[in-house]
Amino acid sequence: MSDETASTTHEVPIYDDKAHIRGTLDISSAEWITSTEDEDQKGVEIAFVEEYILMRNGAEPEGPVLVFTQAEWDAFVEGAKDGEFDEPW
């Protein structure tokens, strides 16, 4: 067997299993980090749970929670730094 065939490859699934992940994560003890220092303003909040990064609207903490893998989070942060989400005006 050649070294090439013996090496382990990491395959990315071709489906999004986030619904399953959201259903299994225990976020009850998550430590949410706010995006603003002003406690009166409720902005985006993030938390690190297991190997996932969670994001929610601080104004509606009981609302939906977005789940990101580390690779997805890294891409999101780089996109934000590059201005991909800036207002067009």
For each residue, the residues with C-beta under 8 A, 3 or more apart:
1: 5 6
2: 5 6
3: 6 7
4: 7
5: 1 2
6: 1 2 3
7: 3 4
8:
9:
10:
11:
12:
13: 17
14:
15:
16:
17: 13 20 21
18: 21 22 67
19: 22 23
20: 17 23 24
21: 17 18 24 25 52 67
22: 18 19 25 65 67
23: 19 20
24: 20 21
25: 21 22 49 50 52 54 67
26: 29 49
27: 30 47 49 54 65
28:
29: 26
30: 27 47 49 54
31: 47 48
32: 45 46 47 56 58 61
33: 45 46 47
34: 37 39 42 43 44 45 58
35: 43 44 45 46 58
36: 41 43
37: 34
38: 41
39: 34
40:
41: 36 38
42: 34 57 58 59
43: 34 35 36 58 59
44: 34 35 55 56 57 58
45: 32 33 34 35 55 56 57 58 61
46: 32 33 35 53 54 55
47: 27 30 31 32 33 53 54
48: 31 52 53 54
49: 25 26 27 30 52 54
50: 25
51: 69 70
52: 21 25 48 49 67 68 69
53: 46 47 48 67 68 69 70 72 73
54: 25 27 30 46 47 48 49 65 66 67 68
55: 44 45 46 65 66 68
56: 32 44 45 60 61 63 64 65 66
57: 42 44 45 60 61 63
58: 32 34 35 42 43 44 45 61
59: 42 43
60: 56 57 63
61: 32 45 56 57 58
62:
63: 56 57 60
64: 56
65: 22 27 54 55 56
66: 54 55 56
67: 18 21 22 25 52 53 54
68: 52 53 54 55 72 73 76
69: 51 52 53 72 73
70: 51 53 73 74
71: 74 75
72: 53 68 69 75 76
73: 53 68 69 70 76 77
74: 70 71 77 78
75: 71 72 78 79
76: 68 72 73 79 80
77: 73 74 80 81
78: 74 75 81 82
79: 75 76 82 84 85
80: 76 77 83 84 85
81: 77 78
82: 78 79
83: 80 86
84: 79 80
85: 79 80
86: 83
87:
88:
89:
